């Protein structure tokens, strides 16, 4: 049931939870959200629910010690408590990452990286005074565990869902009394259906292409098929995670939260750095606000900027996985961003199309590094992408015609949806009767394919 695209979630858990959520008074909704989220998590990760509950209690209790009341100075004890809980959270994250790497991938608790990052931001924001009113246990617990975000994010900040800034009338920060008007529910359903379709009808279909290439063997594919595979995997990962983010954002709207933008048309970016400001935007902003800027950002010259970028991107690589390909992926992206910033930045600003071309060419190549964990296989794949380094002609040099003939509709739709105007038009016209009818049809087609498939998990579940 933990899979948003599963029929158990869509037709059992979600309707029952939304009915209960709409019937109870708003002041009790955080209790219900916490209880429902724990039930949701336990249905897919029964043993690891105790890890989650333990971290919830630890972070709430430490948060009580880290919290600084408005207008009062921070004491050394606040800082010590913040660093203590950060060490606990980071230590648990590293411990389970290493167990998953050294012993078994099944030892990595579902969503661990995502909810620990929310806990870390919670502690930092309490210390900085960005949470200007003491949260209750159930407010903090609901934030840490809320089921739309528990398994894959987005990494929402506490202030985005529970507090509102003071107005001329209200001079103190106040907790939001979330209301759920019908237009929010309607928009939430719309985003949920769009995300479901992206996952089931695009990402899962393109995943079949990548699986076919793996079965053939990288040493046997032709260069055109290798490039088609790189493009297909890039689109699969994008629509898998963008689809999830749309579904999570839609669920949040149905619960009265604001919509969290996690993907801002990254393939329309004007450079590699801009791509990662748009791709998984909440993770990028998390590293910016809690790692890059505290390290000094770009304030102290080129050398410190490069150092800080290296630290951020090596941590980003490790966050995604402990195998060498993820570290290599982070290092390659770091190098590209440094070259873009210090060498090619002026040229890209003068001729923006160069930045777009760099994204189109280099991003699929970096996703190949991301996808292939075995470095030997990775080397073979790159010799197929660039055959002048390779062992010679493929066994079947026309293999790409077969797979292009099968998968071109999904590649074409994926490419079109990467162009902002098509998606924006759909969102803009979402209340048009024709669009509503189209979404209704797409929903039932998606449900059909989801019901007859093996329930393909979202790709970011493994992080």
C-alpha positions in Angstrom: 0.0 0.0 0.0 2.9 2.3 0.5 3.2 2.9 -3.2 1.0 5.9 -4.3 0.3 4.3 -7.6 -1.1 1.1 -6.1 -4.8 0.4 -6.1 -4.9 -0.3 -2.3 -3.6 3.2 -1.6 -5.9 4.9 -4.2 -9.1 3.1 -3.4 -8.7 2.1 0.3 -6.3 4.1 2.4 -6.7 7.5 0.7 -10.5 7.8 0.6 -10.9 6.6 4.2 -8.2 8.9 5.5 -9.6 12.0 3.6 -13.1 11.4 4.9 -11.9 11.1 8.5 -9.6 14.2 8.0 -12.5 16.3 6.7 -14.8 15.3 9.5 -12.7 15.9 12.6 -12.1 19.5 14.0 -8.9 21.1 12.6 -7.1 21.1 16.0 -7.1 17.3 16.0 -5.9 16.9 12.4 -2.2 16.6 13.3 -3.0 13.7 15.6 -4.8 12.0 12.8 -2.1 12.8 10.3 0.6 11.3 12.6 -1.5 8.2 13.3 -2.4 7.7 9.6 1.2 8.2 8.5 2.5 5.6 10.9 -0.1 3.2 9.7 0.8 4.0 6.1 4.6 3.5 6.8 4.1 0.3 8.8 2.1 -1.2 6.0 5.2 -1.2 3.8 8.1 -1.2 6.3 6.8 -2.9 9.5 10.1 -3.4 11.2 11.6 0.0 10.4 8.6 1.8 11.9 10.3 1.5 15.3 13.4 3.4 13.9 11.1 6.1 12.7 9.2 6.4 16.0 12.4 6.4 18.0 13.8 9.3 15.8 10.5 11.2 16.2 10.7 11.1 20.0 14.4 11.9 20.1 14.1 14.8 17.7 11.1 16.2 19.5 12.7 16.0 23.0 16.0 17.6 21.7 13.9 20.2 19.9 12.5 21.3 23.2 16.0 21.9 24.4 17.2 23.6 21.2 14.2 25.9 20.9 14.8 29.6 21.7 11.9 31.8 22.7 11.4 35.0 20.7 13.4 37.9 22.0 15.7 35.8 24.1 19.4 35.2 23.4 20.7 31.8 22.3 22.8 30.2 25.0 25.7 27.7 24.6 23.4 24.9 25.8 21.1 25.5 22.9 24.0 25.1 20.5 25.3 22.0 22.3 21.9 20.3 22.1 21.5 21.1 18.4 24.9 19.6 17.6 24.2 16.6 19.8 20.9 15.7 18.0 22.5 16.4 14.6 25.3 13.9 15.5 22.6 11.3 16.5 20.6 11.8 13.2 23.6 11.8 10.9 25.2 8.9 12.7 22.0 6.8 12.3 21.8 7.8 8.6 25.4 6.7 8.0 25.0 3.5 10.0 22.1 2.3 8.0 23.7 3.5 4.7 26.7 1.4 5.5 24.7 -1.6 6.6 22.8 -1.5 3.3 26.1 -1.2 1.4 28.1 -3.8 3.3 25.4 -6.4 4.4 22.1 -6.0 2.5 20.1 -3.3 0.8 17.1 -4.5 2.7 18.6 -3.0 5.9 18.0 0.5 4.7 14.8 1.9 6.2 12.3 3.2 3.7 12.6 7.0 3.3 15.4 7.3 6.0 17.3 10.0 4.1 14.2 12.1 3.5 12.8 12.1 7.0 16.2 12.6 8.7 16.8 15.6 6.4 13.5 17.0 7.6 14.6 16.4 11.2 17.9 18.1 10.6 16.3 21.2 9.1 13.8 21.2 12.0 16.6 21.4 14.6 18.5 24.1 12.6 15.4 26.2 12.1 14.5 26.0 15.9 18.0 27.2 16.7 17.9 30.0 14.1 14.5 31.3 15.3 12.8 30.4 12.0 10.2 28.4 14.0 9.1 31.2 16.2 6.5 29.4 18.3 7.1 26.2 20.3 5.6 23.2 18.3 3.6 20.6 20.1 4.6 16.9 20.0 1.9 16.0 17.4 2.8 19.0 15.2 6.4 17.9 15.1 5.5 14.3 14.7 3.1 14.9 11.9 5.7 17.0 10.1 8.4 14.3 10.4 6.1 11.5 9.3 3.4 12.9 7.0 2.6 10.1 4.5 2.7 12.2 1.3 6.4 12.9 1.9 7.7 10.1 4.1 9.1 7.9 1.4 10.5 10.3 -1.2 10.0 13.8 -0.1 9.7 16.6 -1.0 11.8 17.8 1.9 9.4 20.4 3.2 10.4 22.8 6.0 8.3 23.0 9.1 7.5 26.7 8.5 6.0 25.8 5.1 3.2 23.7 6.6 2.6 24.7 10.2 3.4 28.4 10.8 2.3 31.7 9.1 4.1 35.0 9.2 2.6 37.8 11.2 0.3 40.3 9.7 -0.5 43.9 10.8 -3.1 42.4 13.1 -1.3 39.3 14.3 2.2 40.3 15.6 3.3 36.9 16.7 3.8 33.9 14.5 0.8 31.5 14.7 0.2 28.0 13.8 -1.9 27.5 10.7 -5.4 26.2 11.1 -5.5 24.2 7.9 -8.7 24.4 6.0 -9.5 22.2 3.0 -11.8 24.1 0.5 -13.2 22.2 -2.4 -11.0 24.0 -5.0 -7.9 22.7 -3.1 -9.2 19.2 -3.2 -10.0 19.6 -6.9 -6.5 20.8 -7.6 -5.0 18.1 -5.5 -6.8 15.4 -7.4 -5.7 17.0 -10.7 -2.0 17.0 -9.7 -2.3 13.5 -8.3 -3.7 12.1 -11.6 -1.0 13.9 -13.6 1.6 12.4 -11.4 0.1 8.9 -11.6 0.0 9.1 -15.4 3.6 10.2 -15.5 4.7 7.3 -13.3 2.5 4.5 -14.8 2.2 5.5 -18.5 5.6 7.1 -19.1 8.2 6.1 -16.5 7.3 2.5 -16.2 7.1 2.0 -20.0 10.5 3.6 -20.4 11.8 1.4 -17.6 11.1 -1.6 -19.8 13.4 -0.2 -22.5 16.3 0.1 -19.9 15.6 -3.4 -18.7 15.7 -4.7 -22.3 19.1 -3.1 -22.8 20.4 -4.7 -19.5 19.2 -8.1 -20.7 20.9 -7.7 -24.1 24.2 -6.9 -22.4 26.0 -3.5 -22.7 28.8 -5.1 -24.7 26.3 -6.2 -27.4 24.3 -3.0 -28.1 24.9 -0.6 -30.9 25.9 3.1 -30.4 22.5 4.4 -31.4 20.8 2.1 -29.0 23.2 3.1 -26.2 22.2 6.8 -26.8 18.5 5.9 -26.9 19.0 4.0 -23.6 20.7 7.0 -22.0 17.8 9.2 -23.1 15.2 6.7 -22.1 16.7 6.2 -18.6 16.9 10.0 -18.1 13.3 10.4 -19.0 12.3 7.4 -16.9 14.0 8.8 -13.8 12.6 12.2 -14.4 8.9 11.2 -14.9 9.2 8.6 -12.1 10.3 11.2 -9.6 8.4 14.2 -11.0 5.3 12.0 -11.1 5.8 11.1 -7.4 6.4 14.8 -6.5 3.1 15.8 -8.3 1.2 13.1 -6.4 2.8 14.2 -3.1 2.0 17.8 -3.9 -1.6 16.9 -4.8 -2.0 14.9 -1.6 -0.7 17.9 0.4 -3.2 20.2 -1.2 -6.0 17.7 -0.3 -4.8 17.9 3.4 -4.7 21.7 3.4 -1.0 22.3 2.8 0.5 24.6 0.3 1.8 23.1 -2.9 5.6 22.3 -2.8 7.4 22.7 -6.1 10.0 20.0 -6.4 10.6 20.1 -10.2 10.7 23.3 -12.1 11.2 22.2 -15.7 14.9 21.1 -15.3 15.4 20.2 -18.9 14.6 23.8 -19.9 17.6 24.9 -17.7 20.3 27.2 -19.1 23.1 25.2 -17.6 24.1 22.3 -15.3 23.9 24.4 -12.1 20.6 25.7 -13.2 19.4 22.2 -13.9 20.1 21.2 -10.3 18.3 24.3 -8.9 15.3 23.0 -10.8 15.7 19.2 -10.3 14.6 17.9 -6.9 14.5 21.6 -5.8 13.8 20.9 -2.1 16.9 18.7 -1.8 19.0 21.3 -3.7 17.8 24.1 -1.4 18.4 21.9 1.6 22.0 21.5 0.8 22.3 25.2 -0.1 20.8 26.4 3.2 22.2 23.9 5.6 25.6 23.0 4.1 26.8 25.3 1.3 25.9 28.7 2.9 27.0 27.7 6.4 30.4 26.6 4.9 30.7 30.1 3.5 29.0 29.7 0.1 30.7 31.8 -2.6 31.6 34.7 -0.3 35.3 34.1 0.2 36.7 33.8 -3.3 37.2 31.1 -5.9 39.2 28.6 -3.8 36.7 28.4 -0.9 33.8 28.3 -3.4 35.3 25.3 -5.1 36.0 23.6 -1.8 32.4 24.2 -0.7 31.0 22.9 -4.0 33.2 19.7 -3.7 31.9 19.1 -0.2 28.2 19.6 -1.2 28.4 17.4 -4.3 30.3 14.5 -2.6 27.7 14.6 0.2 25.0 14.6 -2.5 26.5 11.6 -4.1 26.8 9.7 -0.8 23.2 10.7 0.1 22.0 8.9 -3.1 24.1 5.7 -2.4 27.4 4.5 -1.0 28.7 2.7 -4.1 31.5 4.3 -6.2 29.3 5.2 -9.1 27.3 7.6 -7.0 30.4 9.3 -5.6 31.7 9.5 -9.2 28.4 10.9 -10.3 28.6 13.7 -7.7 32.2 14.4 -8.6 31.5 14.6 -12.3 28.6 17.0 -11.7 30.8 19.1 -9.4 33.5 19.4 -12.0 31.0 20.4 -14.7 29.5 23.0 -12.4 32.9 24.4 -11.5 33.9 24.6 -15.2 30.6 26.2 -16.0 30.9 28.8 -13.2 34.6 29.8 -13.6 35.4 29.0 -17.3 32.3 29.0 -19.5 29.9 31.2 -17.5 30.5 34.4 -19.5 30.0 32.6 -22.8 26.8 30.9 -21.6 25.4 34.3 -20.4 26.1 35.8 -23.8 24.8 32.8 -25.8 22.2 31.1 -23.6 21.6 28.3 -26.2 25.0 26.9 -25.3 23.8 26.3 -21.7 20.7 24.5 -23.0 22.9 22.3 -25.3 25.2 21.4 -22.4 22.2 20.2 -20.4 20.8 18.1 -23.3 24.2 16.5 -23.9 25.8 16.1 -20.5 22.8 15.3 -18.2 21.9 12.0 -19.9 25.6 11.0 -19.7 25.7 11.7 -16.0 22.5 9.6 -15.5 24.3 6.7 -17.1 26.9 6.9 -14.3 24.0 7.2 -11.8 22.3 4.1 -13.2 25.2 1.6 -13.5 26.7 0.6 -10.2 29.4 -1.7 -11.6 32.3 0.4 -12.8 33.3 -2.2 -15.4 29.9 -2.3 -16.9 29.9 1.5 -16.8 33.1 1.6 -18.8 31.6 -0.8 -21.4 28.5 1.4 -21.8 30.6 4.5 -22.4 32.6 2.6 -25.1 29.3 2.0 -26.8 28.3 5.6 -26.4 31.6 6.7 -27.9 32.6 3.8 -30.2 36.0 5.2 -31.1 37.1 4.1 -27.6 35.3 0.7 -27.9 36.0 -2.8 -29.0 34.4 -2.5 -32.4 31.0 -2.9 -34.1 28.1 -4.3 -32.1 26.7 -7.7 -32.8 23.5 -6.2 -34.3 24.2 -2.7 -35.5 20.5 -2.2 -36.4 19.1 -3.2 -33.0 18.0 0.4 -32.3 15.4 0.2 -35.1 13.5 -2.4 -33.2 13.4 -0.6 -29.9 12.9 2.8 -31.3 9.9 1.4 -33.2 8.4 0.1 -29.9 9.2 3.0 -27.5 9.2 6.1 -29.7 5.7 7.2 -28.5 6.8 7.2 -24.9 10.0 9.0 -25.7 8.1 11.6 -27.8 5.5 12.3 -25.1 8.3 12.5 -22.5 10.3 15.0 -24.6 7.2 17.1 -25.2 6.3 17.3 -21.5 9.9 18.4 -20.8 9.0 21.6 -22.7 7.4 24.0 -20.1 4.7 25.3 -22.4 2.9 22.0 -22.8 2.7 21.2 -19.0 1.9 24.8 -18.1 -0.9 24.8 -20.6 -2.4 21.7 -19.1 -2.2 23.2 -15.6 -3.7 26.5 -16.8 -6.6 24.8 -18.4 -7.1 22.2 -15.6 -10.7 23.3 -15.0 -11.7 23.2 -18.6 -14.3 20.4 -19.2 -12.3 18.9 -22.0 -9.2 18.7 -19.8 -11.2 17.3 -16.9 -12.7 14.6 -19.2 -9.2 13.8 -20.5 -7.8 13.5 -16.9 -10.7 11.2 -16.0 -9.9 8.9 -18.9 -6.1 9.0 -18.2 -6.8 8.1 -14.5 -8.7 4.9 -15.3 -6.1 3.9 -17.9 -3.4 4.5 -15.3 -5.3 2.4 -12.7 -5.7 -0.4 -15.2 -2.0 -0.5 -16.0 -1.1 -0.2 -12.3 -3.5 -3.1 -11.4 -2.0 -5.5 -14.0 1.6 -4.7 -13.3 3.8 -5.9 -10.5 3.5 -2.6 -8.7 6.7 -1.1 -9.8 8.2 0.9 -6.9 9.3 4.5 -7.3 13.0 4.7 -8.2 13.9 7.0 -5.3 12.6 4.5 -2.7 16.1 3.1 -2.6 17.6 6.4 -1.4 
